[in-house]
Amino acid sequence: MAGLKRPLPSAIQDAMTIADMQRLGGQYVGEGGTGAVFLINGVAVKVAYNEDYSVKIQHEKNVFERLGNCDGVIESFDLQAPGIRMTYMANADLRQFLARNRTLDFPPPTLQLYWFRQMTRALAAVHERRVLVADISARNFLVDKDLSIKLSDFSESSILDIDCNVQTCDDNGYTIHTEIGQLGAVFYETITADKCSFDLYKHQLHGASIAEFPLRNDLPSTQGLWLGHIIEKCWNKEYATCHELSAALESGELVREEDKGRPDRAVIKELEQSVQTSLPPNRAHGSH
């Protein structure tokens, strides 16, 4: 716990609730663990379910304030206003997006790799700002209309001391390794379409509050799986930082021969154009 500065619980509350947003005519578009998301005037606004959740909303605003303009993170703005105002992402969260659009050919490996690189860079940037996300899953990554992806939902996150060594920080069991391990589970789900439970409390006594890295036997096999060797290293704590994971994902061996030397965006632009007509009408954020 050395070097940890976690403001929860706090006496400071965010005043806006669902009832307020309904009175303002907001369009309900989704929900997360601590609040519901409404679309109003083209902006996604997350508000507390009720007054009991308002402290958590305020905590998440504190996290966004620490993160600032962080690459790969959903953009928030006007943090002094009630609720959490964010950029609207047209294709909901990754889990919902794939549930609606997955086929034998979609998403292709090129797009998956593009997403995984974006996810890892985003998490690296968050760690550089001395924040542990804590809860990382496919429902916490939002997909925009151009198929780019952003990290969201910081309601459970830890704000660390700005001068701490993030590689050694431990917040009740949450560490860089639990973050990278959970990210590996997102990779697995995206590739296989099978939800991977990376349960940090599976072997804890009832009521325990200390997270514990899962046993390898609690996680699925990666044998014969594309990127299985990378996922395996995520689950065996072999990456000391997200920068190491990012370097592994940038390996030229992972890229199709015809795409070598081309920037990610050029490849994804072609994919975007080919699948855009088959996507459903814009739907909202599933989780923030």
DOSE-235620 format. One line per 4 residues: their letters; for each residue x, y, z of N, C-alpha, C. Coordinates in nm, 3 decimals, always signed. Layout:
REM residues N
a> X,Y,Z,X,Y,Z,X,Y,Z | ...
END
This chain:
REM residues 288
magl> +0.081,-0.121,+0.000,+0.000,+0.000,+0.000,+0.085,+0.127,+0.000 | +0.218,+0.112,+0.009,+0.304,+0.229,+0.013,+0.286,+0.312,-0.113 | +0.280,+0.443,-0.094,+0.268,+0.533,-0.207,+0.128,+0.546,-0.262 | +0.029,+0.489,-0.194,-0.107,+0.492,-0.245,-0.184,+0.612,-0.193
krpl> -0.257,+0.675,-0.282,-0.343,+0.785,-0.242,-0.480,+0.760,-0.303 | -0.567,+0.693,-0.231,-0.698,+0.655,-0.282,-0.805,+0.738,-0.212 | -0.875,+0.827,-0.283,-0.967,+0.920,-0.218,-1.100,+0.861,-0.176 | -1.126,+0.734,-0.205,-1.252,+0.674,-0.161,-1.238,+0.619,-0.020
psai> -1.340,+0.626,+0.064,-1.462,+0.702,+0.042,-1.439,+0.851,+0.062 | -1.526,+0.932,+0.010,-1.513,+1.076,+0.020,-1.645,+1.137,+0.060 | -1.637,+1.251,+0.125,-1.759,+1.321,+0.164,-1.814,+1.401,+0.046 | -1.729,+1.417,-0.057,-1.770,+1.495,-0.174,-1.857,+1.408,-0.264
qdam> -1.971,+1.459,-0.305,-2.062,+1.384,-0.390,-2.093,+1.463,-0.516 | -2.118,+1.389,-0.624,-2.167,+1.452,-0.746,-2.319,+1.454,-0.738 | -2.376,+1.570,-0.764,-2.517,+1.591,-0.731,-2.616,+1.534,-0.832 | -2.574,+1.513,-0.957,-2.671,+1.475,-1.060,-2.704,+1.326,-1.054
tiad> -2.832,+1.293,-1.069,-2.878,+1.154,-1.068,-2.961,+1.124,-1.193 | -3.005,+1.000,-1.205,-3.088,+0.959,-1.319,-3.215,+1.043,-1.327 | -3.276,+1.068,-1.213,-3.400,+1.146,-1.213,-3.378,+1.284,-1.273 | -3.263,+1.345,-1.242,-3.232,+1.477,-1.298,-3.218,+1.469,-1.450
mqrl> -3.147,+1.368,-1.497,-3.125,+1.355,-1.641,-3.255,+1.328,-1.716 | -3.344,+1.251,-1.656,-3.474,+1.225,-1.718,-3.555,+1.354,-1.729 | -3.545,+1.438,-1.629,-3.616,+1.567,-1.634,-3.561,+1.657,-1.743 | -3.431,+1.640,-1.775,-3.368,+1.722,-1.878,-3.391,+1.666,-2.019
ggqy> -3.457,+1.551,-2.026,-3.487,+1.493,-2.157,-3.374,+1.412,-2.217 | -3.281,+1.364,-2.134,-3.172,+1.282,-2.184,-3.220,+1.147,-2.234 | -3.156,+1.096,-2.337,-3.190,+0.965,-2.395,-3.104,+0.857,-2.329 | -3.168,+0.762,-2.262,-3.094,+0.654,-2.197,-3.024,+0.568,-2.301
vgeg> -2.893,+0.545,-2.281,-2.818,+0.468,-2.381,-2.737,+0.353,-2.322 | -2.727,+0.341,-2.193,-2.650,+0.231,-2.135,-2.622,+0.256,-1.989 | -2.543,+0.165,-1.930,-2.513,+0.179,-1.789,-2.382,+0.110,-1.755 | -2.326,+0.150,-1.641,-2.206,+0.087,-1.589,-2.231,+0.043,-1.447
gtga> -2.123,+0.021,-1.372,-2.138,-0.030,-1.237,-2.192,+0.071,-1.139 | -2.171,+0.200,-1.166,-2.208,+0.303,-1.069,-2.311,+0.402,-1.120 | -2.341,+0.398,-1.250,-2.434,+0.497,-1.302,-2.485,+0.463,-1.440 | -2.583,+0.539,-1.483,-2.642,+0.522,-1.616,-2.588,+0.630,-1.709
vfli> -2.588,+0.600,-1.838,-2.537,+0.693,-1.937,-2.652,+0.742,-2.025 | -2.658,+0.873,-2.042,-2.761,+0.935,-2.124,-2.694,+1.016,-2.235 | -2.762,+1.026,-2.347,-2.715,+1.109,-2.457,-2.799,+1.235,-2.459 | -2.730,+1.349,-2.452,-2.802,+1.476,-2.454,-2.718,+1.576,-2.531
ngva> -2.776,+1.634,-2.634,-2.707,+1.731,-2.720,-2.577,+1.674,-2.777 | -2.579,+1.545,-2.813,-2.463,+1.483,-2.874,-2.352,+1.444,-2.779 | -2.376,+1.460,-2.650,-2.274,+1.429,-2.548,-2.323,+1.315,-2.460 | -2.234,+1.220,-2.429,-2.268,+1.113,-2.336,-2.244,+1.164,-2.194
vkva> -2.345,+1.148,-2.108,-2.334,+1.196,-1.970,-2.365,+1.080,-1.876 | -2.269,+1.049,-1.790,-2.288,+0.943,-1.691,-2.328,+1.006,-1.559 | -2.438,+0.955,-1.502,-2.488,+1.009,-1.375,-2.512,+0.894,-1.278 | -2.513,+0.925,-1.150,-2.530,+0.824,-1.047,-2.670,+0.764,-1.052
yned> -2.679,+0.634,-1.018,-2.810,+0.570,-1.010,-2.897,+0.642,-0.908 | -2.837,+0.676,-0.798,-2.905,+0.750,-0.692,-2.799,+0.815,-0.604 | -2.839,+0.879,-0.498,-2.744,+0.952,-0.413,-2.639,+0.860,-0.352 | -2.672,+0.733,-0.331,-2.576,+0.640,-0.272,-2.454,+0.619,-0.362
ysvk> -2.471,+0.637,-0.492,-2.362,+0.616,-0.586,-2.289,+0.745,-0.623 | -2.332,+0.856,-0.570,-2.277,+0.985,-0.612,-2.130,+1.001,-0.572 | -2.089,+0.937,-0.462,-1.949,+0.944,-0.420,-1.860,+0.874,-0.524 | -1.907,+0.761,-0.576,-1.830,+0.688,-0.677,-1.816,+0.769,-0.806
iqhe> -1.923,+0.837,-0.844,-1.916,+0.921,-0.963,-1.813,+1.031,-0.942 | -1.813,+1.091,-0.825,-1.714,+1.195,-0.796,-1.573,+1.138,-0.799 | -1.556,+1.017,-0.747,-1.424,+0.953,-0.752,-1.378,+0.934,-0.896 | -1.469,+0.889,-0.982,-1.433,+0.870,-1.121,-1.394,+1.002,-1.187
knvf> -1.460,+1.109,-1.150,-1.423,+1.241,-1.201,-1.283,+1.279,-1.154 | -1.249,+1.240,-1.030,-1.114,+1.265,-0.979,-1.010,+1.190,-1.062 | -1.045,+1.068,-1.103,-0.954,+0.990,-1.187,-0.936,+1.059,-1.322 | -1.045,+1.101,-1.384,-1.035,+1.171,-1.512,-0.951,+1.298,-1.499
erlg> -0.963,+1.365,-1.386,-0.882,+1.486,-1.365,-0.734,+1.451,-1.361 | -0.698,+1.341,-1.296,-0.559,+1.297,-1.294,-0.512,+1.258,-1.434 | -0.596,+1.187,-1.507,-0.556,+1.139,-1.639,-0.538,+1.251,-1.740 | -0.620,+1.355,-1.729,-0.610,+1.464,-1.824,-0.636,+1.416,-1.966
ncdg> -0.564,+1.473,-2.062,-0.579,+1.434,-2.202,-0.491,+1.312,-2.227 | -0.543,+1.195,-2.197,-0.465,+1.071,-2.197,-0.495,+0.990,-2.323 | -0.392,+0.959,-2.400,-0.410,+0.884,-2.524,-0.480,+0.751,-2.497 | -0.579,+0.719,-2.578,-0.646,+0.591,-2.569,-0.756,+0.584,-2.466
vies> -0.781,+0.694,-2.395,-0.886,+0.699,-2.292,-1.001,+0.784,-2.343 | -1.123,+0.742,-2.314,-1.240,+0.820,-2.354,-1.226,+0.963,-2.305 | -1.254,+1.059,-2.393,-1.235,+1.199,-2.357,-1.347,+1.246,-2.265 | -1.309,+1.308,-2.156,-1.405,+1.370,-2.065,-1.380,+1.520,-2.064
fdlq> -1.482,+1.596,-2.031,-1.465,+1.741,-2.030,-1.564,+1.804,-1.934 | -1.536,+1.929,-1.899,-1.623,+2.005,-1.809,-1.647,+1.928,-1.680 | -1.537,+1.887,-1.614,-1.548,+1.804,-1.495,-1.609,+1.876,-1.376 | -1.618,+2.008,-1.382,-1.680,+2.082,-1.272,-1.833,+2.077,-1.279
apgi> -1.886,+2.038,-1.395,-2.031,+2.029,-1.411,-2.082,+1.898,-1.352 | -2.210,+1.890,-1.319,-2.266,+1.765,-1.265,-2.255,+1.650,-1.365 | -2.240,+1.527,-1.315,-2.226,+1.411,-1.401,-2.088,+1.406,-1.466 | -2.065,+1.301,-1.545,-1.939,+1.288,-1.619,-1.971,+1.301,-1.767
rmty> -1.923,+1.408,-1.828,-1.949,+1.435,-1.969,-1.836,+1.376,-2.052 | -1.874,+1.296,-2.153,-1.775,+1.224,-2.234,-1.812,+1.228,-2.382 | -1.711,+1.202,-2.464,-1.735,+1.187,-2.607,-1.825,+1.066,-2.631 | -1.923,+1.083,-2.718,-2.014,+0.973,-2.751,-1.945,+0.877,-2.848
mana> -1.943,+0.749,-2.813,-1.883,+0.645,-2.898,-1.996,+0.564,-2.962 | -1.997,+0.559,-3.093,-2.115,+0.515,-3.167,-2.147,+0.366,-3.159 | -2.047,+0.282,-3.133,-2.069,+0.138,-3.146,-2.070,+0.062,-3.014 | -2.099,+0.131,-2.905,-2.111,+0.066,-2.774,-1.978,+0.007,-2.729
dlrq> -1.985,-0.082,-2.630,-1.861,-0.142,-2.580,-1.823,-0.262,-2.666 | -1.698,-0.305,-2.651,-1.644,-0.409,-2.739,-1.723,-0.539,-2.728 | -1.765,-0.576,-2.608,-1.840,-0.701,-2.592,-1.972,-0.695,-2.669 | -2.045,-0.584,-2.655,-2.171,-0.569,-2.727,-2.148,-0.561,-2.878
flar> -2.046,-0.486,-2.917,-2.016,-0.469,-3.059,-1.990,-0.603,-3.126 | -1.909,-0.687,-3.061,-1.878,-0.817,-3.120,-1.996,-0.912,-3.114 | -2.078,-0.901,-3.011,-2.198,-0.985,-3.003,-2.291,-0.958,-3.120 | -2.296,-0.833,-3.166,-2.384,-0.795,-3.277,-2.323,-0.823,-3.414
nrtl> -2.190,-0.815,-3.422,-2.127,-0.811,-3.554,-2.031,-0.925,-3.585 | -2.001,-1.010,-3.488,-1.903,-1.115,-3.512,-1.952,-1.214,-3.618 | -1.863,-1.248,-3.711,-1.888,-1.352,-3.811,-1.763,-1.438,-3.819 | -1.763,-1.535,-3.910,-1.644,-1.618,-3.927,-1.524,-1.536,-3.971
dfpp> -1.550,-1.424,-4.040,-1.441,-1.342,-4.094,-1.422,-1.210,-4.021 | -1.510,-1.179,-3.927,-1.502,-1.050,-3.859,-1.512,-1.069,-3.708 | -1.422,-1.005,-3.630,-1.316,-0.916,-3.674,-1.193,-0.993,-3.722 | -1.132,-0.951,-3.832,-1.013,-1.019,-3.882,-0.893,-0.997,-3.789
ptlq> -0.791,-1.080,-3.797,-0.674,-1.064,-3.711,-0.611,-0.925,-3.718 | -0.613,-0.864,-3.836,-0.554,-0.731,-3.850,-0.624,-0.630,-3.760 | -0.756,-0.635,-3.755,-0.833,-0.544,-3.671,-0.813,-0.578,-3.523 | -0.812,-0.705,-3.491,-0.789,-0.745,-3.352,-0.655,-0.693,-3.303
lywf> -0.552,-0.710,-3.384,-0.419,-0.664,-3.345,-0.417,-0.512,-3.328 | -0.485,-0.442,-3.416,-0.497,-0.296,-3.405,-0.561,-0.258,-3.272 | -0.669,-0.327,-3.235,-0.733,-0.301,-3.107,-0.640,-0.330,-2.990 | -0.573,-0.445,-2.994,-0.487,-0.484,-2.883,-0.373,-0.384,-2.863
rqmt> -0.321,-0.332,-2.973,-0.217,-0.230,-2.962,-0.273,-0.103,-2.899 | -0.392,-0.063,-2.941,-0.455,+0.056,-2.882,-0.480,+0.037,-2.733 | -0.534,-0.079,-2.697,-0.562,-0.108,-2.556,-0.436,-0.099,-2.471 | -0.329,-0.160,-2.520,-0.205,-0.166,-2.443,-0.141,-0.029,-2.430
rala> -0.143,+0.049,-2.537,-0.089,+0.185,-2.529,-0.169,+0.270,-2.432 | -0.301,+0.253,-2.435,-0.386,+0.329,-2.343,-0.355,+0.294,-2.198 | -0.343,+0.165,-2.169,-0.315,+0.122,-2.032,-0.177,+0.170,-1.989 | -0.080,+0.169,-2.079,+0.053,+0.221,-2.047,+0.045,+0.369,-2.011
avhe> -0.033,+0.445,-2.087,-0.047,+0.588,-2.059,-0.115,+0.613,-1.925 | -0.214,+0.531,-1.891,-0.282,+0.543,-1.762,-0.184,+0.516,-1.649 | -0.104,+0.412,-1.663,-0.005,+0.379,-1.559,+0.099,+0.490,-1.544 | +0.136,+0.553,-1.654,+0.232,+0.663,-1.647,+0.179,+0.779,-1.564
rrvl> +0.047,+0.791,-1.558,-0.016,+0.896,-1.477,-0.049,+0.846,-1.337 | +0.007,+0.732,-1.302,-0.005,+0.675,-1.168,-0.150,+0.645,-1.129 | -0.216,+0.573,-1.218,-0.352,+0.523,-1.192,-0.354,+0.374,-1.225 | -0.417,+0.295,-1.138,-0.447,+0.155,-1.167,-0.595,+0.146,-1.200
vadi> -0.629,+0.091,-1.315,-0.769,+0.085,-1.358,-0.850,-0.008,-1.268 | -0.793,-0.120,-1.230,-0.851,-0.221,-1.139,-0.950,-0.313,-1.210 | -1.047,-0.259,-1.281,-1.149,-0.340,-1.347,-1.134,-0.325,-1.498 | -1.076,-0.427,-1.562,-1.051,-0.422,-1.706,-1.120,-0.539,-1.773
sarn> -1.210,-0.510,-1.865,-1.280,-0.617,-1.938,-1.324,-0.563,-2.073 | -1.380,-0.650,-2.156,-1.426,-0.609,-2.289,-1.537,-0.506,-2.281 | -1.610,-0.501,-2.170,-1.718,-0.403,-2.157,-1.663,-0.264,-2.123 | -1.534,-0.254,-2.091,-1.475,-0.126,-2.055,-1.399,-0.060,-2.171
flvd> -1.406,-0.121,-2.288,-1.347,-0.060,-2.407,-1.460,-0.025,-2.503 | -1.465,+0.100,-2.545,-1.571,+0.149,-2.633,-1.522,+0.159,-2.776 | -1.609,+0.124,-2.870,-1.575,+0.122,-3.012,-1.644,+0.239,-3.082 | -1.565,+0.320,-3.152,-1.623,+0.434,-3.224,-1.660,+0.393,-3.366
kdls> -1.722,+0.484,-3.438,-1.771,+0.454,-3.573,-1.658,+0.424,-3.671 | -1.535,+0.472,-3.641,-1.421,+0.444,-3.728,-1.345,+0.318,-3.683 | -1.404,+0.243,-3.588,-1.351,+0.118,-3.534,-1.233,+0.138,-3.440 | -1.200,+0.263,-3.409,-1.100,+0.285,-3.305,-1.161,+0.251,-3.170
ikls> -1.076,+0.236,-3.069,-1.123,+0.186,-2.941,-1.066,+0.272,-2.828 | -1.147,+0.293,-2.723,-1.105,+0.377,-2.610,-1.136,+0.307,-2.478 | -1.048,+0.326,-2.382,-1.068,+0.272,-2.248,-1.162,+0.362,-2.170 | -1.254,+0.302,-2.094,-1.349,+0.380,-2.015,-1.376,+0.310,-1.884
dfse> -1.453,+0.374,-1.798,-1.499,+0.324,-1.668,-1.385,+0.314,-1.567 | -1.374,+0.417,-1.486,-1.269,+0.424,-1.384,-1.329,+0.433,-1.244 | -1.448,+0.378,-1.228,-1.517,+0.388,-1.100,-1.447,+0.310,-0.990 | -1.370,+0.207,-1.025,-1.300,+0.126,-0.926,-1.151,+0.156,-0.922
ssil> -1.107,+0.255,-0.995,-0.963,+0.279,-1.012,-0.897,+0.337,-0.888 | -0.766,+0.315,-0.880,-0.686,+0.368,-0.770,-0.601,+0.484,-0.820 | -0.606,+0.594,-0.749,-0.521,+0.708,-0.779,-0.398,+0.697,-0.688 | -0.282,+0.672,-0.748,-0.159,+0.652,-0.672,-0.087,+0.784,-0.649
didc> +0.004,+0.782,-0.554,+0.090,+0.898,-0.534,+0.166,+0.925,-0.663 | +0.171,+1.048,-0.705,+0.228,+1.083,-0.834,+0.376,+1.047,-0.844 | +0.443,+1.035,-0.731,+0.586,+1.004,-0.731,+0.617,+0.857,-0.705 | +0.515,+0.773,-0.697,+0.538,+0.632,-0.663,+0.596,+0.556,-0.782
nvqt> +0.656,+0.442,-0.753,+0.701,+0.349,-0.857,+0.584,+0.259,-0.892 | +0.520,+0.286,-1.002,+0.397,+0.215,-1.037,+0.422,+0.066,-1.058 | +0.546,+0.028,-1.091,+0.577,-0.113,-1.114,+0.571,-0.194,-0.985 | +0.588,-0.128,-0.871,+0.588,-0.201,-0.744,+0.468,-0.167,-0.656
cddn> +0.384,-0.075,-0.699,+0.268,-0.036,-0.617,+0.169,-0.153,-0.607 | +0.110,-0.165,-0.489,+0.014,-0.272,-0.462,-0.101,-0.213,-0.383 | -0.219,-0.210,-0.444,-0.338,-0.159,-0.376,-0.429,-0.276,-0.343 | -0.411,-0.331,-0.226,-0.493,-0.445,-0.183,-0.492,-0.559,-0.286
gyti> -0.374,-0.584,-0.341,-0.359,-0.693,-0.438,-0.363,-0.649,-0.583 | -0.411,-0.530,-0.610,-0.415,-0.478,-0.747,-0.278,-0.421,-0.782 | -0.222,-0.469,-0.890,-0.088,-0.430,-0.934,-0.086,-0.419,-1.087 | +0.028,-0.383,-1.140,+0.044,-0.384,-1.286,+0.018,-0.524,-1.341
htei> +0.059,-0.627,-1.266,+0.039,-0.764,-1.315,-0.109,-0.801,-1.325 | -0.190,-0.758,-1.228,-0.334,-0.788,-1.239,-0.396,-0.711,-1.355 | -0.343,-0.593,-1.385,-0.393,-0.514,-1.498,-0.361,-0.586,-1.630 | -0.235,-0.625,-1.646,-0.193,-0.692,-1.770,-0.261,-0.828,-1.783
gqlg> -0.279,-0.897,-1.670,-0.349,-1.025,-1.674,-0.491,-1.011,-1.723 | -0.562,-0.908,-1.673,-0.699,-0.883,-1.719,-0.701,-0.845,-1.866 | -0.601,-0.769,-1.909,-0.595,-0.732,-2.050,-0.577,-0.856,-2.138 | -0.497,-0.951,-2.090,-0.482,-1.077,-2.162,-0.615,-1.150,-2.176
avfy> -0.700,-1.140,-2.073,-0.833,-1.201,-2.079,-0.920,-1.133,-2.184 | -0.904,-1.002,-2.202,-0.977,-0.929,-2.307,-0.930,-0.977,-2.444 | -0.798,-0.994,-2.460,-0.746,-1.047,-2.586,-0.809,-1.183,-2.615 | -0.811,-1.269,-2.514,-0.864,-1.404,-2.531,-1.011,-1.400,-2.574
etit> -1.091,-1.318,-2.509,-1.233,-1.309,-2.543,-1.253,-1.256,-2.684 | -1.173,-1.158,-2.723,-1.186,-1.099,-2.856,-1.152,-1.201,-2.965 | -1.050,-1.281,-2.941,-1.005,-1.379,-3.040,-1.100,-1.498,-3.049 | -1.145,-1.547,-2.933,-1.218,-1.674,-2.930,-1.370,-1.661,-2.922
adkc> -1.420,-1.544,-2.882,-1.563,-1.521,-2.857,-1.609,-1.586,-2.728 | -1.516,-1.639,-2.650,-1.549,-1.699,-2.521,-1.506,-1.605,-2.409 | -1.601,-1.569,-2.324,-1.569,-1.483,-2.211,-1.474,-1.554,-2.117 | -1.368,-1.486,-2.079,-1.267,-1.544,-1.990,-1.279,-1.477,-1.854
sfdl> -1.309,-1.554,-1.753,-1.324,-1.501,-1.618,-1.188,-1.492,-1.551 | -1.138,-1.371,-1.535,-1.011,-1.347,-1.466,-1.046,-1.302,-1.325 | -1.084,-1.398,-1.243,-1.143,-1.371,-1.111,-1.034,-1.351,-1.006 | -1.023,-1.229,-0.957,-0.920,-1.195,-0.858,-0.959,-1.235,-0.717
ykhq> -1.080,-1.286,-0.700,-1.127,-1.320,-0.566,-1.175,-1.465,-0.556 | -1.146,-1.546,-0.655,-1.200,-1.682,-0.660,-1.161,-1.766,-0.539 | -1.039,-1.752,-0.491,-0.991,-1.836,-0.382,-0.988,-1.761,-0.249 | -1.057,-1.647,-0.244,-1.061,-1.569,-0.121,-1.179,-1.614,-0.035
lhga> -1.164,-1.599,+0.095,-1.274,-1.626,+0.185,-1.385,-1.525,+0.163 | -1.507,-1.561,+0.194,-1.621,-1.472,+0.176,-1.596,-1.341,+0.252 | -1.613,-1.231,+0.183,-1.595,-1.100,+0.245,-1.453,-1.048,+0.238 | -1.360,-1.127,+0.185,-1.221,-1.081,+0.175,-1.211,-0.966,+0.076
siae> -1.119,-0.874,+0.101,-1.106,-0.756,+0.017,-0.968,-0.744,-0.047 | -0.889,-0.852,-0.044,-0.757,-0.851,-0.104,-0.761,-0.928,-0.235 | -0.728,-0.861,-0.344,-0.726,-0.927,-0.474,-0.607,-1.023,-0.481 | -0.624,-1.129,-0.558,-0.520,-1.231,-0.571,-0.515,-1.278,-0.715
fplr> -0.395,-1.278,-0.773,-0.379,-1.320,-0.912,-0.428,-1.464,-0.927 | -0.510,-1.492,-1.028,-0.566,-1.627,-1.044,-0.457,-1.732,-1.064 | -0.486,-1.854,-1.025,-0.398,-1.965,-1.056,-0.406,-1.994,-1.205 | -0.297,-2.041,-1.262,-0.297,-2.069,-1.406,-0.404,-2.171,-1.443
ndlp> -0.430,-2.265,-1.356,-0.531,-2.367,-1.384,-0.673,-2.311,-1.386 | -0.691,-2.190,-1.334,-0.822,-2.126,-1.335,-0.853,-2.061,-1.469 | -0.752,-2.051,-1.555,-0.766,-1.982,-1.683,-0.761,-2.082,-1.798 | -0.822,-2.049,-1.910,-0.829,-2.144,-2.022,-0.695,-2.167,-2.089
stqg> -0.687,-2.273,-2.164,-0.567,-2.304,-2.240,-0.551,-2.208,-2.357 | -0.427,-2.175,-2.388,-0.399,-2.092,-2.505,-0.328,-2.172,-2.613 | -0.320,-2.302,-2.596,-0.249,-2.386,-2.692,-0.313,-2.378,-2.830 | -0.230,-2.348,-2.929,-0.278,-2.340,-3.067,-0.354,-2.213,-3.099
lwlg> -0.365,-2.121,-3.005,-0.443,-1.998,-3.025,-0.355,-1.890,-3.086 | -0.410,-1.817,-3.182,-0.338,-1.702,-3.235,-0.309,-1.604,-3.121 | -0.184,-1.558,-3.109,-0.136,-1.472,-3.001,-0.139,-1.543,-2.865 | -0.155,-1.675,-2.868,-0.159,-1.749,-2.742,-0.033,-1.731,-2.660
hiie> +0.083,-1.721,-2.726,+0.208,-1.703,-2.651,+0.212,-1.569,-2.579 | +0.148,-1.467,-2.637,+0.144,-1.336,-2.571,+0.046,-1.338,-2.455 | -0.071,-1.396,-2.476,-0.169,-1.408,-2.367,-0.110,-1.488,-2.252 | -0.039,-1.595,-2.285,+0.023,-1.680,-2.183,+0.120,-1.599,-2.097
kcwn> +0.197,-1.513,-2.159,+0.291,-1.430,-2.084,+0.217,-1.329,-1.996 | +0.103,-1.279,-2.044,+0.021,-1.189,-1.960,-0.024,-1.261,-1.834 | -0.056,-1.388,-1.847,-0.110,-1.467,-1.736,-0.002,-1.529,-1.648 | +0.122,-1.521,-1.693,+0.234,-1.573,-1.614,+0.323,-1.461,-1.560
keya> +0.272,-1.338,-1.566,+0.344,-1.221,-1.513,+0.481,-1.202,-1.578 | +0.490,-1.229,-1.707,+0.618,-1.218,-1.775,+0.643,-1.081,-1.837 | +0.541,-0.994,-1.835,+0.560,-0.857,-1.881,+0.565,-0.766,-1.758 | +0.676,-0.697,-1.741,+0.691,-0.610,-1.625,+0.611,-0.482,-1.639
tche> +0.587,-0.440,-1.762,+0.511,-0.317,-1.789,+0.430,-0.335,-1.917 | +0.337,-0.243,-1.938,+0.260,-0.245,-2.063,+0.348,-0.209,-2.182 | +0.458,-0.138,-2.156,+0.549,-0.106,-2.266,+0.612,-0.234,-2.321 | +0.643,-0.329,-2.233,+0.697,-0.457,-2.279,+0.593,-0.534,-2.360
lsaa> +0.469,-0.533,-2.313,+0.361,-0.598,-2.387,+0.341,-0.530,-2.522 | +0.346,-0.399,-2.522,+0.327,-0.323,-2.646,+0.435,-0.359,-2.748 | +0.559,-0.373,-2.701,+0.669,-0.409,-2.791,+0.644,-0.547,-2.853 | +0.591,-0.640,-2.774,+0.561,-0.774,-2.826,+0.452,-0.767,-2.934
lesg> +0.354,-0.680,-2.913,+0.244,-0.667,-3.009,+0.286,-0.595,-3.137 | +0.397,-0.522,-3.131,+0.446,-0.450,-3.248,+0.535,-0.538,-3.335 | +0.560,-0.660,-3.293,+0.648,-0.750,-3.367,+0.600,-0.768,-3.511 | +0.692,-0.756,-3.604,+0.657,-0.772,-3.744,+0.606,-0.911,-3.778
elvr> +0.638,-1.009,-3.693,+0.594,-1.146,-3.718,+0.442,-1.161,-3.705 | +0.377,-1.066,-3.636,+0.233,-1.075,-3.614,+0.152,-1.014,-3.728 | +0.219,-0.944,-3.818,+0.150,-0.869,-3.924,+0.145,-0.951,-4.053 | +0.031,-0.947,-4.122,+0.020,-1.014,-4.251,+0.125,-0.959,-4.347
eedk> +0.177,-1.044,-4.434,+0.283,-1.005,-4.525,+0.242,-0.884,-4.608 | +0.116,-0.882,-4.654,+0.071,-0.772,-4.742,+0.053,-0.640,-4.667 | +0.049,-0.647,-4.531,+0.028,-0.526,-4.453,+0.157,-0.471,-4.393 | +0.268,-0.543,-4.410,+0.393,-0.498,-4.351,+0.434,-0.364,-4.410
grpd> +0.478,-0.273,-4.324,+0.521,-0.141,-4.368,+0.409,-0.041,-4.381 | +0.284,-0.085,-4.368,+0.171,+0.007,-4.377,+0.128,+0.049,-4.237 | +0.092,+0.175,-4.220,+0.046,+0.219,-4.087,-0.086,+0.154,-4.050 | -0.108,+0.134,-3.920,-0.231,+0.072,-3.873,-0.355,+0.137,-3.933
ravi> -0.358,+0.270,-3.932,-0.480,+0.340,-3.975,-0.513,+0.312,-4.121 | -0.411,+0.295,-4.206,-0.438,+0.268,-4.347,-0.506,+0.133,-4.363 | -0.461,+0.035,-4.287,-0.521,-0.099,-4.293,-0.663,-0.095,-4.239 | -0.681,-0.028,-4.124,-0.812,-0.025,-4.061,-0.911,+0.057,-4.143
kele> -0.864,+0.159,-4.214,-0.953,+0.237,-4.299,-1.020,+0.148,-4.403 | -0.943,+0.056,-4.459,-1.001,-0.036,-4.556,-1.106,-0.125,-4.491 | -1.075,-0.174,-4.371,-1.171,-0.258,-4.299,-1.297,-0.180,-4.266 | -1.278,-0.056,-4.223,-1.391,+0.029,-4.185,-1.486,+0.045,-4.304
qsvq> -1.429,+0.072,-4.419,-1.512,+0.093,-4.538,-1.584,-0.035,-4.579 | -1.521,-0.149,-4.558,-1.580,-0.276,-4.601,-1.691,-0.324,-4.509 | -1.685,-0.285,-4.380,-1.785,-0.337,-4.286,-1.889,-0.232,-4.246 | -1.863,-0.105,-4.277,-1.951,+0.000,-4.227,-2.096,-0.019,-4.270
tslp> -2.115,-0.064,-4.392,-2.253,-0.078,-4.441,-2.328,-0.191,-4.371 | -2.254,-0.284,-4.310,-2.320,-0.396,-4.244,-2.342,-0.373,-4.095 | -2.288,-0.263,-4.041,-2.305,-0.235,-3.900,-2.447,-0.189,-3.872 | -2.500,-0.218,-3.754,-2.634,-0.174,-3.717,-2.636,-0.024,-3.695
pnra> -2.754,+0.037,-3.686,-2.761,+0.179,-3.656,-2.688,+0.209,-3.527 | -2.638,+0.333,-3.515,-2.562,+0.371,-3.397,-2.634,+0.334,-3.269 | -2.558,+0.268,-3.181,-2.610,+0.240,-3.047,-2.514,+0.299,-2.947 | -2.558,+0.305,-2.825,-2.483,+0.384,-2.730,-2.387,+0.301,-2.648
hgsh> -2.321,+0.374,-2.558,-2.225,+0.316,-2.467,-2.291,+0.208,-2.383 | -2.228,+0.093,-2.377,-2.281,-0.013,-2.292,-2.231,-0.001,-2.150 | -2.111,+0.052,-2.132,-2.053,+0.058,-1.998,-1.949,+0.168,-1.997 | -1.943,+0.244,-1.889,-1.843,+0.349,-1.875,-1.780,+0.340,-1.738
END
